[in-house]
Amino acid sequence: MLRREMPPATVSGGWLLRLDSAGGVAPADDDGAMLSRVDPWPESAMRLGYWSEVPVAVSVEEGQEWPPAREWLAQVSSAESELIATALQVTRWARDHRFCGRCGHAMRRLGHEFAMHCDHCGLRSYPRISPCIITLVTHGKDMLLARSPRFPPQRYSTLAGFIEPGEAVEAAVRREVMEEVGVDVGRVSFFKSQSWPFPHSLMMGFFAEAASRRIRIDGEEIVDAAWFSPDNLPQLPPVYSISRQLIETHRGAVAVR
Ligand SMILES: [Zn+2]
């Protein structure tokens, strides 16, 4: 498990997670592990915290091509997923915030937390996290699932969208459902959340009870949507996704009624 405490600057080695510049993750050895013991770490390595009480860092290596992070997320534990998500997000943030967004001078990475500081104007920048809602709309036992044009053929999933500035999370659930499928929802209840590092989403999962069954899709973000009964589901997202967990949780709950 990742302990989120920054190792002091005097620590020079420990576990190392290696990423390629597209976010692929290097296998550490033949048994499928992803962390290697490296001392000293490469100079560009970013400290992440402690993994099993040993300091852990991430490095990005140019010119490599390793298995994509999504493939790893399908196989590893939730603790390892958290480590991968953290590593992907902080390395991209450091790459994309080298210069101050206010005055244009070079930023300096602080050692004790994930922060970039502009010595010229004092602006401090933290890793961006983009909150999103993801919601399973239900009507009795049935589930409303939809297809985005970006999905693999035949796949259906729950509805999702970014929360807008100034908007409450529950309001975003109601707005997204109305925009994407034209359905009014009644009770909305929180399920759980999941980091989704593509590139920096925080998915907040909800169940939403539909007030009516009539669907009106927008035709852009959603190309098809339909009601599905638990015993007749289409192709679904991978099991590690919160979308699939929403669907399986509802399926389990209505099966025992
Ligand atoms: Zn500045």
Residues whose N, C-alpha, C, O or C-beta is under 5 A from the ligand:
A	BS01	ZN	C100 R102 C103 G104 H105 C118 H120 C121 G122 L123
